[in-house]
Amino acid sequence: MPEILKLDNVSRRFGGLYALRDVTLGIDSGEILGLIGPNGAGKTTLVNVVTAVTPATSGRVAFAGEDITRVKSYQAARRGLSRTFQVVQPFPEMSALDNVAAAAAFSRPGTSLHAARDAAREHLAFVGLEGMAGQSAATLTLAMRKRLELAKALAMRPRLLFLDEVNAGLNTAEVERATGLIHQIAKSGVTIVMIEHLMKVVLNVCTRIAVLHNGALIANGAPRDVIKDSAVIEAYLGQQYARRHGHG
C-alpha cells in the first residue's frame, strides 16, 4: 500500500527538553498502527506535531506526498487528518447532535447547518448514540462522551485518524464495543494510528506497532516481534509481562 504519512527526523523541543528526538516513521495507507510507550514517551506530542497543534522544531512531516510541516491545524484537519483527544472535552451545553454537526461544518466550509446535522446523525448512529442526539453532552457518561468524540472525529471525514487512548477508563464491554468500531472504521478505508495502553487491544487490533521511549523511536514492526524486543520489554512492558507471555 502507498505511504500516507512520513515523518523524517522529526524533533520537538520544549526549552532544553526533547519531547521527540529525530523520529523517522512511515505509515501505509489502510493500516492500523499502534503507538505505545511509557507515559511521557512523546506519543501525544507526535500526534500534536502531525496535526499541527505544536509544530516540529526540526524535521519534515509529509501527508499524502505533501509537505505539511508548517501548516496550521485547521489546514491539517481539512486535508483529512483527524484525531480524538485523551481528555474528552465536548461543548457541554450543546446537544450531542450539534457537537458532531459543528465538526462536520468546520471540516467543510460552506456546508449548510441542515447538511451538517444530517451528517452528524449518520455518525451518531454509527457509534450507537442516535438515541442521545438531543441530549446535552454534559449529561453523557464517560463511555458515551468517548463515542461522541469518535463521532466528531469521523465527521471531519478523515483519511488518517489518530485515536488517543480511546479506551482509557472504559470497562471490558465498552472496550470491546470501541474495538469493534475501530475495526469498522479501518474497513471503510481510514488509516488509523492509535495510542493505547491496553496491550490486549493493541495485539488484537493493530497491524504494526511503533514504540517511543524518551521521545525516540526504539522499535517498529509486527506486533508479535515488537513485544519480544528486549528494549521494549525493558522500557515499557516489563519482565513480568514478558514472562507471562513466554518472552522472558
C-alpha positions in Angstrom: 0.0 0.0 0.0 1.2 3.6 -0.7 2.6 5.6 2.2 0.1 8.1 3.5 2.2 9.7 6.3 6.0 10.2 6.5 8.0 11.7 9.4 11.6 12.4 8.6 13.9 13.2 11.5 11.2 14.9 13.4 12.1 16.6 16.7 10.1 18.7 19.1 11.8 20.6 21.8 10.3 22.4 24.8 13.1 24.6 26.0 16.0 22.2 26.6 13.8 19.1 26.8 13.3 16.9 23.7 9.7 15.5 23.7 10.5 14.0 20.3 14.0 13.2 19.1 14.8 12.5 15.4 11.7 10.3 14.8 11.6 8.8 11.3 8.4 6.8 10.7 6.3 5.9 7.7 2.6 4.9 7.8 1.0 3.0 5.0 -2.5 3.8 3.7 -5.0 1.4 5.3 -3.0 0.1 8.2 -3.8 0.3 11.9 -0.6 1.4 13.7 -0.3 1.1 17.5 1.8 3.8 19.1 2.9 2.6 22.5 5.4 3.6 25.2 5.6 4.8 28.8 3.9 7.9 30.0 5.9 10.9 28.8 7.4 9.0 25.9 6.2 11.6 23.3 3.2 9.8 21.9 0.7 12.6 22.2 3.4 15.1 21.2 3.9 13.1 18.0 0.1 13.4 17.2 0.2 17.1 18.1 3.1 17.6 15.6 1.4 15.8 12.8 -1.9 17.6 13.4 -0.1 20.9 13.6 -1.1 21.7 17.2 2.5 22.0 18.2 4.8 22.3 15.1 8.0 20.3 14.8 11.2 22.1 16.0 13.1 20.3 13.2 12.5 17.6 10.6 9.7 17.2 8.0 6.2 15.8 8.0 4.6 14.8 4.7 0.9 13.7 4.3 -0.2 12.1 1.0 3.1 13.3 -0.6 2.6 16.9 0.5 4.9 18.7 3.0 2.6 19.7 5.9 5.4 20.6 8.4 4.3 24.2 8.7 0.6 24.1 8.0 -2.0 25.4 10.6 -4.1 22.9 12.5 -7.3 23.8 10.6 -5.5 23.2 7.3 -4.3 19.8 8.5 -7.8 18.9 9.5 -9.2 19.9 6.2 -6.6 17.8 4.4 -8.0 14.7 6.1 -6.1 14.5 9.4 -8.4 14.0 12.3 -8.0 13.0 16.0 -9.6 12.3 19.3 -8.3 13.7 22.5 -7.2 11.8 25.6 -9.3 14.1 27.8 -12.6 14.4 26.0 -13.9 17.9 26.1 -17.2 18.3 24.2 -19.2 21.5 24.2 -21.0 20.6 27.4 -24.2 22.8 26.9 -24.6 21.8 23.2 -26.5 18.7 22.2 -24.6 15.6 21.1 -26.0 16.2 17.6 -24.7 19.8 17.4 -21.3 18.8 18.8 -20.9 16.5 15.8 -22.5 18.9 13.4 -20.0 21.6 14.4 -17.1 19.3 13.5 -18.8 18.4 10.1 -19.4 22.1 9.3 -15.8 23.0 10.3 -14.2 20.5 8.0 -16.3 21.6 5.0 -16.5 25.4 4.8 -19.8 26.5 3.2 -21.7 23.4 4.5 -25.3 24.3 5.4 -26.4 23.6 9.0 -29.0 21.2 7.6 -26.4 19.2 5.8 -24.0 19.2 8.8 -26.8 17.9 11.1 -27.7 15.2 8.5 -24.0 14.1 8.5 -24.0 14.3 12.3 -27.0 11.9 12.6 -25.2 9.3 10.5 -22.0 9.5 12.6 -24.0 9.3 15.9 -25.9 6.2 14.5 -22.5 4.6 13.6 -21.2 5.0 17.2 -24.6 4.0 18.7 -25.6 7.3 20.1 -28.6 8.1 17.8 -30.9 7.9 20.9 -28.8 10.6 22.6 -28.8 13.1 19.8 -30.9 15.7 21.6 -29.2 15.4 25.0 -26.6 17.9 26.1 -23.0 16.5 26.0 -22.7 17.2 29.8 -25.3 14.5 30.6 -23.5 11.7 28.8 -21.4 9.0 30.6 -17.7 8.8 30.0 -18.1 5.9 27.6 -20.7 7.9 25.7 -18.5 11.0 25.6 -15.7 8.9 24.2 -18.1 7.7 21.4 -19.2 11.3 20.9 -15.5 12.3 20.5 -15.2 9.5 17.9 -18.2 10.7 16.0 -16.8 14.2 16.0 -13.5 13.0 14.6 -15.3 10.9 11.9 -17.4 13.9 10.9 -14.2 15.6 9.8 -14.1 12.9 7.0 -10.6 11.8 7.9 -8.2 9.9 5.7 -5.9 9.4 8.7 -7.4 9.2 12.2 -5.4 9.4 15.4 -7.1 7.8 18.4 -5.5 9.0 21.7 -6.4 6.4 24.5 -9.9 5.9 23.3 -10.3 3.0 25.7 -9.0 4.7 28.8 -11.5 4.5 31.7 -13.8 2.1 29.9 -15.0 -1.3 31.3 -14.5 -4.6 29.4 -17.8 -4.5 27.5 -17.2 -0.8 26.5 -13.6 -1.6 25.3 -15.0 -4.5 23.2 -17.6 -2.2 21.6 -14.9 0.5 20.9 -12.6 -2.1 19.4 -15.4 -3.2 17.1 -15.9 0.4 15.9 -12.2 0.7 15.2 -12.3 -2.4 13.0 -15.3 -1.0 11.1 -13.6 2.4 10.6 -10.5 0.7 9.2 -12.6 -1.4 6.9 -14.1 1.8 5.5 -10.6 2.8 4.2 -9.5 5.1 7.0 -5.9 4.7 8.1 -5.7 4.6 12.0 -2.9 5.4 14.4 -3.9 4.5 18.0 -2.1 5.5 21.2 -3.1 2.6 23.5 -2.0 1.2 26.9 -4.1 -1.9 26.8 -1.8 -4.4 25.2 -4.6 -6.9 24.6 -6.3 -4.2 22.4 -3.0 -3.4 20.6 -2.4 -7.0 19.8 -6.0 -7.7 18.6 -6.4 -4.5 16.5 -3.0 -3.3 15.2 -1.2 -4.4 12.1 2.0 -2.9 13.3 3.4 -1.3 16.5 5.8 1.7 16.9 7.3 2.2 20.3 8.5 5.6 21.7 10.7 6.0 24.7 12.1 9.3 25.9 11.0 10.9 22.6 12.9 8.4 20.4 11.6 5.5 18.3 13.0 2.3 19.8 11.1 -0.3 17.9 8.8 -0.5 14.8 7.4 -3.7 13.3 4.9 -6.6 13.5 3.2 -6.7 16.9 4.4 -10.2 17.8 8.0 -9.2 17.1 7.9 -5.9 18.9 6.6 -7.4 22.2 9.6 -9.8 22.2 12.1 -6.9 21.7 14.4 -6.6 24.8 14.5 -2.8 24.6 10.7 -2.7 24.6 10.4 -5.1 27.5 12.9 -3.0 29.5 11.4 0.4 28.6 7.7 -0.4 28.7 6.3 -3.9 29.0 8.4 -5.1 31.9 9.8 -8.6 32.7 6.6 -9.7 34.3 4.6 -9.2 31.1 7.4 -10.9 29.1 7.4 -13.9 31.4 3.6 -14.1 31.3 3.7 -14.2 27.5 6.7 -16.5 27.2 9.3 -14.0 26.1 11.3 -13.7 29.4 
